[in-house]
Amino acid sequence: MIVNPLSRIPSIKVKLSIVIVAAVVVTLAVNEIGLALNFRAGFRAGVAAIIALGMVQLLARGMTSPLRSMERAATAMASGDLSERVSVKSADEVGRLALAFNHMADELAAEDQHRRDLVANVSHELRTPISALRATLENVVDGVVAPEPALLRTMLAQTERLQRLVEGQRAFTADA
């Protein structure tokens, strides 16, 4: 892995300025060397362009690698994988964006876990009264138990419990 010499600079603007100035200096140096060696202008310009572009590519690659990493992580998150995080290697705006991205990913993962826990709890809470109602209704339908007022009151109480659970869930999601 190539270490980016610009990674400690805290501003992307300063980094870009340095890259531009370095490209100009390299171009001028290649031109001066080419003049001293009596090379033609077209050749000097070509060599200078190749060297300057290569240098810019190497430096820019290090500056944009967190952006490529965030793109991959965002794509994974869109597919449901909330475990992706971005490696933060600089203190500039892109590095701070990577930190914010990781914080957002942590928050999304925590919210997803909270949602899963909530669904599991609600399912568990609803399962008991539904099972009791179903068993009682099956007994009444099968003629095992007569539909007496006490039995119907118990079934009504279970239905009211279900209604409270559902209304409590509605209130909870309205607050969230």
N, C-alpha and C positions, 0 to 999 in steps of 0.2 A: 504494500500500500504506500502510495506517495503522500508525504506530509506536505500540506499546503503552507508555504511560508507566510501567507497572509491571514492565517486562522486566528492570530492574536489581535488583529486590528478590529476595533469595535464598531466600525461603520462600513457598510457595503459601498457607500459613495466614495469613501477614501480608498477602499480596495480597488474599485473600478478606475479611479483616477490613477492609482499606482500602475495598474495594468496598462492603461493607455500611455502613460508617460514612459513606461518600460518598453512598450512596443515602438514608440517613436525613437527612443534612445538606441534600441537595437537596430532599427532601420537606418538611422544616421551613422552608426558605427559600421554597419555592413557597407554602406555607401562609401564611407571614407576609406575603409580597407580596400574596397573594389577600385576606387580611384587610384590609390597607391599602387595597386597591382595592375593597373591599366585595363580593367575589365570594362566591357561595354555597359552603357546605362541600362539597357533592357535586362541584361544578366544580373547586374547589381540589384535592380528592383525586384526581380523574381526571387533571388536568394533572400533578400531582406524580407519580402512578403512571407515566404515559407517559414523562415526562422521566427518572425514576429507572430504569425498565426499559430505556430506550434506552441510557442511560449504562452500566448493568450489562452489557447485551448487547455493547457495544463493547469494554469492558474484558475481559469473560470470553472473547470471541472470540480475543483475543490470547493469553490464558492457555491455551486449549485447542487452538490451531492445531497445536502439535506432536503432540498426541494424535490429531488427525484425520490428520495426515501419517503417523504411525506405523501407523494403521489401514490407510491406502492401501498403505504399503510392505509391511506384513504380508500383505495380500491378494495383492500382486504376488509376494511370496516364496512363498506357498502355491501359486501358479501356476507356480513355477519361475524367476521373474526375481529373481536375487539381487543385482542392481545397484542397487536402490532404497536411498536413504539419506534421513535426516530432517535438515532444517535445524534447527540448534540456535540459538535466539535468546534464551534466558534461562538464568539460573544457578540456578533453583529446582529443586524435585524433578522437575518435568516436563522441564526442560532436562537434568538429570542422567539421567533415564530415556531421553531421546532420544540422549544420548551412549552410554549402555549399549546401546541398540538398534542404533546404528550399529556399535559394536564387535562385537556379536553377528552382524550382517549380514556384516561383514568376515570373521569367523571361519567362518561358514557358507560363504561364497564360497571361502575358502581350502581348507576341507575338501572342498567339491565339486570343486575343481580337483585336489586330491590324489587323490580317488576316481577321477576321469576319467583322470588319469595312470597310476594303478595298473591300472585296467582295460585301458588301452592297452598297458602293459608286459606284463601277464599274457597278453593276447591275442597279442602278438608272440612271447613266449617259448613259448607253446603251439603256435603255428602251425608252427614249423619241425619239431619232431619228428612232429607229426601229418601234415604233408605228406610227410615221408620215409617214415613207415609206410605211408601210403596208396599212394604210388608203388611201394614194394616189394611190397605186397600185390597191387596191380593187375598187376604183372609176374608174380607167382607165379600168380594166377588166370588170366591170359591165356596162361600157358605160356611166356612169354618167358624166365623165370628158374626154375630148379628149386629147390624148397624144401630147400636144403642146410643142414646144421647151422650153418655160419658165418653164413649169411644170417639164419637164425632167431635166432642170438645177437645180431646187430645189431638185429633187430626187438625182441628182448627188452630190449636196452640202451635203445632209444628209449622203450619202454613204461615202463621203470624211471625214465628221465629225466622223463617226463610225471608219473609218480606222485610223484617228489620235488618237482616244481614245484607240484603240487596240494597236497601235504602242507605245503610251505613257505607256501603261500597260506593254508591253514587255520590254521597257527601264527601268521601275521601278523595275520589278522583276529581271532584269539582274544586277542592281546595288545592290540589297538586298542580 
